[in-house]
Amino acid sequence: MFRSRLASLNILVAIIGVALLVFTVQRVGGWPAVVSGIASVGWWFIVVVILGAARMAARGRAWMACIAAIAEPGSRRLTMADAFGAIIAGDAAGNLTPLGVFASEPTKILMTRAKISTVTSIASVTIENAFYSASVAAVLLAGTWLFLQRANVPAGLEQISEVLLIVIAVAGVVAFWIARSQPAILSRLAPLIAKLAGRSHAPADAVKEIESHIYGVLRWPLGRILHVIFWEAFFHVLAVAEVWVVLRLLIPDVTVGEAFLLESAGRFVTIAFKFVPYRLGIDEMGSGAVAQVLGLGPANGVTLALVRRLRIIVLNAIGLLKLARGR
């Protein structure tokens, strides 16, 4: 019954997304203008796909660093191929359902259960996501501040941006306070998690070990922390490079700063609407609106979003093959 309802929700969201996409495209000049922009990318689309894959590989390296930090000496470790395959499969699962991270992250754990222990897998995935979330917050803070400085922002949008800055800052402080106080959140939620997973109970010792690994990050050597931060930052550098490559083919004089602004806006849309499968129509509307405010032309923003969507589809197809193989 749950799967049936989930399928129905996917169909409903897809219909709304298609309608929103059509509406957005019509507002920026219709399909001819957008198709012409996509065609101008040409063989450079291969570079876009490579950059997208490299971004996933960067998070794979960050995940491997987290595993190395908490795994027992002499225990098995993930190879780069294992980590990349799990991440690309998880991304496909997260994009195809309204569950978002509740589908993508468990998929990573399931895809690597034969390689590393469940405790190590859950703890490392959680830690890597914490580093990733912090990096996203930094990008959103920088992007929002730069957006307010450079763009002719309408009063309403400026207020929304200021609220976003406050929310991100408060969330960061709260997250740091929780990490310092080390509450037994997983231990308290263990019975509920076990119930949702269809099990009678969750091993208390395993849950405590996972919590210990997560809070143990605060005691990591600075070099290890910087190593993970480097790969998370590199993920965002590659994302900005992807946006710049596409925009450079559409607007010859586009700057890296403008590419960063569009990427940071796109990252916000990704986080806020992760529950919408493929964010169909939403990415295009958001990218078009930001491009218009920056004076880059809304049609170019919509074209950028569609090119990136095609890249996601290509990589998700590979991810689905990995899921079908189960490894």
TORRODREN-486202 format. One line per field, with one value per residue (C-alpha): residue number from 1; x, y, z. Coordinates in steps of 0.5 Angstrom, whole numbers, always signed. Layout:
BEGIN
n: (NUM, ...)
x: (X, ...)
y: (Y, ...)
z: (Z, ...)
***
This chain:
BEGIN
n: (1, 2, 3, 4, 5, 6, 7, 8, 9, 10, 11, 12, 13, 14, 15, 16, 17, 18, 19, 20, 21, 22, 23, 24, 25, 26, 27, 28, 29, 30, 31, 32, 33, 34, 35, 36, 37, 38, 39, 40, 41, 42, 43, 44, 45, 46, 47, 48, 49, 50, 51, 52, 53, 54, 55, 56, 57, 58, 59, 60, 61, 62, 63, 64, 65, 66, 67, 68, 69, 70, 71, 72, 73, 74, 75, 76, 77, 78, 79, 80, 81, 82, 83, 84, 85, 86, 87, 88, 89, 90, 91, 92, 93, 94, 95, 96, 97, 98, 99, 100, 101, 102, 103, 104, 105, 106, 107, 108, 109, 110, 111, 112, 113, 114, 115, 116, 117, 118, 119, 120, 121, 122, 123, 124, 125, 126, 127, 128, 129, 130, 131, 132, 133, 134, 135, 136, 137, 138, 139, 140, 141, 142, 143, 144, 145, 146, 147, 148, 149, 150, 151, 152, 153, 154, 155, 156, 157, 158, 159, 160, 161, 162, 163, 164, 165, 166, 167, 168, 169, 170, 171, 172, 173, 174, 175, 176, 177, 178, 179, 180, 181, 182, 183, 184, 185, 186, 187, 188, 189, 190, 191, 192, 193, 194, 195, 196, 197, 198, 199, 200, 201, 202, 203, 204, 205, 206, 207, 208, 209, 210, 211, 212, 213, 214, 215, 216, 217, 218, 219, 220, 221, 222, 223, 224, 225, 226, 227, 228, 229, 230, 231, 232, 233, 234, 235, 236, 237, 238, 239, 240, 241, 242, 243, 244, 245, 246, 247, 248, 249, 250, 251, 252, 253, 254, 255, 256, 257, 258, 259, 260, 261, 262, 263, 264, 265, 266, 267, 268, 269, 270, 271, 272, 273, 274, 275, 276, 277, 278, 279, 280, 281, 282, 283, 284, 285, 286, 287, 288, 289, 290, 291, 292, 293, 294, 295, 296, 297, 298, 299, 300, 301, 302, 303, 304, 305, 306, 307, 308, 309, 310, 311, 312, 313, 314, 315, 316, 317, 318, 319, 320, 321, 322, 323, 324, 325, 326, 327)
x: (+0, +6, +9, +2, +1, +9, +8, +1, +5, +11, +6, +2, +9, +11, +5, +5, +13, +11, +6, +11, +16, +12, +10, +17, +19, +13, +15, +22, +21, +18, +22, +25, +30, +31, +32, +37, +41, +42, +44, +49, +52, +54, +59, +61, +56, +61, +65, +59, +57, +65, +65, +58, +61, +68, +63, +61, +68, +70, +64, +67, +74, +71, +67, +73, +77, +71, +71, +79, +78, +73, +75, +78, +86, +86, +79, +76, +76, +72, +76, +74, +70, +66, +65, +63, +58, +55, +54, +52, +46, +44, +43, +39, +35, +34, +32, +27, +23, +20, +24, +30, +36, +32, +33, +40, +43, +41, +42, +49, +49, +46, +51, +57, +54, +59, +65, +65, +61, +54, +56, +62, +58, +52, +57, +61, +55, +53, +59, +61, +54, +55, +61, +57, +52, +57, +60, +53, +51, +58, +56, +49, +52, +57, +52, +47, +51, +54, +48, +45, +51, +52, +44, +39, +35, +27, +25, +21, +27, +32, +28, +28, +35, +36, +32, +36, +42, +39, +37, +43, +47, +42, +42, +50, +50, +45, +49, +55, +52, +49, +55, +59, +53, +53, +46, +44, +39, +40, +40, +33, +31, +33, +26, +23, +28, +28, +20, +20, +26, +21, +25, +24, +29, +36, +42, +44, +51, +52, +47, +52, +58, +55, +54, +61, +64, +60, +61, +69, +70, +71, +77, +80, +87, +86, +90, +84, +79, +82, +83, +75, +74, +78, +74, +67, +70, +73, +66, +63, +69, +67, +60, +61, +66, +60, +56, +61, +62, +55, +54, +60, +57, +51, +54, +61, +63, +60, +64, +66, +62, +56, +57, +58, +51, +47, +50, +49, +42, +41, +44, +39, +33, +36, +36, +29, +26, +30, +23, +21, +23, +28, +25, +22, +20, +23, +30, +28, +24, +29, +35, +31, +29, +36, +39, +34, +36, +43, +42, +44, +37, +32, +32, +40, +38, +33, +37, +43, +38, +36, +43, +44, +38, +40, +47, +43, +39, +45, +49, +42, +42, +49, +46, +40, +45, +49, +42, +40, +47, +46, +54)
y: (+0, +5, +3, +5, +11, +13, +12, +16, +22, +21, +21, +27, +31, +30, +32, +39, +39, +39, +44, +49, +47, +49, +55, +57, +56, +60, +66, +66, +66, +59, +52, +55, +59, +54, +49, +53, +54, +47, +46, +51, +46, +41, +36, +40, +36, +31, +36, +37, +30, +29, +35, +32, +25, +28, +32, +25, +22, +28, +27, +19, +21, +25, +19, +15, +19, +19, +11, +11, +16, +11, +4, -1, -2, -8, -8, -7, -1, +2, +3, +9, +5, +2, +9, +12, +7, +7, +15, +15, +9, +13, +20, +16, +13, +20, +24, +18, +19, +24, +21, +25, +24, +18, +14, +16, +15, +9, +6, +8, +4, -2, -2, -2, -7, -13, -8, -5, -6, -3, +1, +4, +5, +9, +13, +15, +17, +21, +24, +26, +29, +33, +36, +37, +40, +45, +46, +48, +53, +56, +57, +59, +64, +67, +66, +70, +76, +76, +76, +82, +86, +85, +84, +89, +85, +87, +89, +82, +78, +82, +80, +73, +73, +76, +71, +66, +68, +69, +62, +59, +62, +60, +53, +53, +55, +50, +44, +46, +46, +40, +37, +40, +37, +30, +28, +21, +22, +16, +12, +15, +14, +7, +4, +8, +7, -1, -1, +3, -2, -8, -10, -12, -8, -4, -7, -2, -3, -2, +5, +7, +6, +10, +16, +15, +15, +21, +26, +23, +28, +34, +30, +29, +32, +38, +35, +30, +35, +39, +33, +32, +39, +40, +35, +38, +44, +41, +39, +46, +48, +43, +45, +52, +50, +46, +52, +57, +52, +52, +59, +61, +57, +62, +68, +69, +75, +71, +71, +66, +70, +70, +62, +62, +66, +61, +55, +58, +59, +52, +49, +52, +50, +43, +43, +46, +42, +35, +32, +33, +28, +31, +38, +38, +45, +48, +48, +52, +57, +58, +59, +63, +68, +69, +69, +75, +79, +78, +81, +74, +73, +68, +64, +62, +61, +56, +53, +52, +48, +44, +42, +40, +36, +32, +31, +28, +24, +21, +20, +17, +12, +9, +9, +5, +0, +0, -1, -7, -10, -9, -7)
z: (+0, +2, -5, -9, -5, -6, -14, -14, -11, -16, -21, -18, -17, -24, -27, -23, -25, -32, -32, -28, -33, -39, -36, -34, -41, -44, -40, -42, -50, -51, -53, -59, -55, -50, -55, -59, -52, -51, -58, -57, -52, -57, -55, -49, -45, -45, -40, -36, -35, -33, -28, -25, -24, -21, -16, -14, -14, -9, -4, -5, -3, +3, +5, +5, +9, +14, +14, +15, +21, +25, +22, +26, +24, +19, +18, +10, +7, +1, -6, -10, -14, -9, -6, -13, -14, -8, -8, -16, -14, -8, -12, -17, -11, -8, -14, -16, -10, -5, +0, -2, +3, +7, +0, -2, +4, +6, -1, +0, +7, +3, -3, +2, +7, +4, +4, +11, +18, +18, +24, +20, +14, +18, +22, +16, +12, +18, +19, +11, +11, +17, +13, +7, +10, +13, +7, +3, +9, +8, +0, +2, +6, +1, -5, -1, +1, -6, -9, -4, -6, -13, -16, -16, -12, -11, -3, -2, -5, -1, +6, +4, +3, +10, +13, +10, +12, +19, +19, +16, +22, +27, +25, +25, +32, +34, +30, +34, +41, +40, +38, +44, +49, +45, +47, +46, +40, +36, +43, +44, +37, +36, +38, +33, +27, +29, +28, +22, +19, +21, +27, +34, +37, +35, +38, +44, +44, +36, +37, +42, +38, +32, +37, +39, +32, +30, +37, +36, +30, +35, +37, +30, +29, +25, +19, +18, +19, +13, +9, +9, +8, +2, -2, +0, -2, -8, -10, -10, -14, -19, -19, -20, -26, -29, -29, -32, -37, -39, -39, -42, -48, -48, -45, -47, -42, -36, -30, -25, -20, -23, -24, -17, -15, -20, -17, -10, -12, -15, -9, -4, -9, -9, -1, +0, -6, -5, -3, -11, -15, -20, -18, -25, -26, -20, -22, -29, -25, -20, -25, -29, -24, -21, -28, -30, -23, -25, -32, -36, -39, -36, -42, -41, -33, -36, -41, -36, -31, -37, -39, -32, -31, -37, -34, -28, -32, -35, -29, -25, -31, -29, -22, -23, -27, -20, -16, -21, -20, -12, -12)
***
